[in-house]
Amino acid sequence: SHRTDGRDISVLLLIDLSQSLNETLPGSSQTIIDTAREAVALLGWAIDQLGDSCAIAGFHSNTRHEVRYHHIKGFSERWDDPVKARLAAVEAGWSTRMGAAIRHAGHMLAGRKSEKRILLVLTDGEPADIDVGDPQYLIADTKKAVAELSTHDNQRVTKALNDALQAALTGAKSSEEALKQAQRQSTGLERNGQAGANQAAADDDNIKIH
């Protein structure tokens, strides 16, 4: 972990890379994935400037048997040209099996010795996958995955979904303000969403690192 100004924080930015991000924003010619790259670049740069430890990854899925987790930036890497190139190269496709990706990200954060660990998820919608007929199943599984995060060695974690992404995309908050809000929210994580637990471990077992 990296200590600066009395803080001891590790942040993991997890980006939804599902097919819907190829759509254009209303009133704009820019795709959601292009705007998401810009938002992540701003957040990554701001966290680097603050001196805090940050990792960046993306995820999408093609049924529970293929949940892809894309490495973009490691905790020990600086915000430099190779990291920027990886971020620029990510493409959107497939579905949004969010619970499995959050569990894997939680395992990554659990290995950090920081006093506070923050998971910030940027997404444009709800969890979904082509092999799940009940839309509530993956929503419940995502809630369960969030609740499980707080069991990782006393870590404090936050998951910010639509509000965090919208704040970054619309400029409602600066990148530093968004980070500080995520830090505040990390102390109030609730345990809920028990449905979806039966398949949780199996989903995480099928994570494929890229």
N, C-alpha and C positions, 0 to 999 in steps of 0.2 A: 504494500500500500504506500501511498504518498502522503506525507503530512505537510500542510501549508496553512499558515495563519490559524493554527490550533485545530484545523479540520483533519480528519483521517477518513477519507471517502473513496470508494470505488463505484464507478457508474458503468452500467452496461446498457447501451442503446440497442434495442432489438427492433428491426424494421420488417413490417409486413411487405412481402414481395409477391402477393397474389395477383391474379390476372386483372382484377378490377383496377389496379393502379395504372393500367395502360389507357384508361379512359381519360378524356380531357376534363379539366375543371370548367364549371359553368362560367360562361363569359370570357373564356381564355382559350388560347390555342395550345397551351402547355399541358402536358399530361400530368397526372397525379404523381407518377413515379419521378418525373423530372423535378417537380416541386418538393417531393419528399427528399430527394437527394440534396437539394439546396438547404432544406431545413436541418437535415442531419449534419451537413457540412458546417452550418452555423453553430449548432450545438457542440459538435466535436471540436471545432476551433475554440469556442468559448471555454469549454471544460479544460482544454489543453492550456489555454492562457491562464486559467485559475490555478493551474498546477496540480489538479486532481487527476487520479488514475481513471482512464476511460477505455472501454472496449466497445466495438461496434460489430454487429452481426445482422444478417437478414434471414428470413425463413419463408418457405412455402411448402405445399404438400400435394401429393397425388395419391390419396388414400392413406390409411394408417401405416401402410407398408413402405411408404417413401416420403418421409418428412425431411426436407433438405434444410440444413443450417449452414449458411454461407459466412465464412470468416472474412471480415473487412478490416478490422483493427484489433490488435491485441492490447492488453493492459500495459505492456512494457513498451509499446511502440509510440513514437511521437506522431503528431499530426503533420505528416510529410507527404512527398509526391507519391511514393508507392501506395500509401493508404488512400490518398485522393483518387488514384487510378483504379483501385479496387472498388471504391464507392461509385465511380463513374461507370464502371463496367457491369454493375448489377442490373439484371433485367427482371421484369415482372412476368409471372405466369403461374398457372395451377391454382391451388386453393389455399385456405387459411386455417390449418389445424394448429390453433394457437396454444392449446394446453401443453402439447408435447414440446413445442419450442420454448415455452416459458420454463418448463421443468429442466430442460437442458441448460438454458441460461442460468437458472438457479444453481445448478451444480457448478457452473463456471464461477459464479459469484461466491459460492460457499468455500472455494479454495482461497479466496482473498482473506487477508488478516485485518482488513480495515475495520474501524469501529462502526462505520455505517456503510451499508451496501445498498445501492439503488438500482432497480431495474426499470427502465423507461421504455415502454412499448409504443411504437408509432404505427397506427393502423387506420384504414379508412372505413372499417366496418366490423361486422360481427364474425366470429369463427364459423367456418363452413368447410365441408369437403364432399367430394362426389360420392363417397361410400356411406354417407350418413343421411338418412331420410328425415330424422327428427331434428329440426333446427335447434331445439332446446338442449339437446344432448351435448354438443360441443361448447355451447355457452356455459352450461353447468360444469363441464370438465375444465374449462378455462378458469372459472371461479374457484374450483377445487385446487387447480395448479397454483393460483395466487395464494390461497390459504396455506398451501404446503411450503411456500417460500419462507414463511416465518419460522419454520422448524429447523432451518439450516444454521445451527451453531449461533443462535442469538442474533442473527443478522436482521437488519431492518431494511425492508424492501418495499418499493412502490411500483405499481403497475398503472401507468397513465394511458388510457386508450384514446377515445375520440377527442377529448378536451385538449390533451397535450398536442396532438397532431394539428388540430384546428388552430391552436394558439400560435404554433410555429409557422403554419402555412399562411395565416392571415396577417401575421405581424401584430396580433393582439398583445403579445408579450415578447420582450427581447429574449434571446437565447439564454442569457444569464438569469432573467426572471423566471423562465420556464424551469431551469435547473433548480433554483431555490424553492420554487413551489413543489417540485418533485421531492426535494429533501424534506420539506415540511410534511408532505403527505405520507412519507415513508413511515412515520411514527404511528399512523392511524390505521394500519392495515387490519382489516377484519377477517376473521375466519368464517367462511360461509361456502355454500355450494357443495354439498356432499355428493350429488349425483355425478356420475361419470368416473368414479374412482376405480371401478372394476377393470377398465381398460387403460388406465393412466400409465401404469408401468410398461405395458406392452407398446403403447404409443411411443414412449421415450426410448425403448429398445430399438426402434426402427429409425431413429435419427441418423441421417447421413451427412457427414461433415464435408464441406466443399471449400 
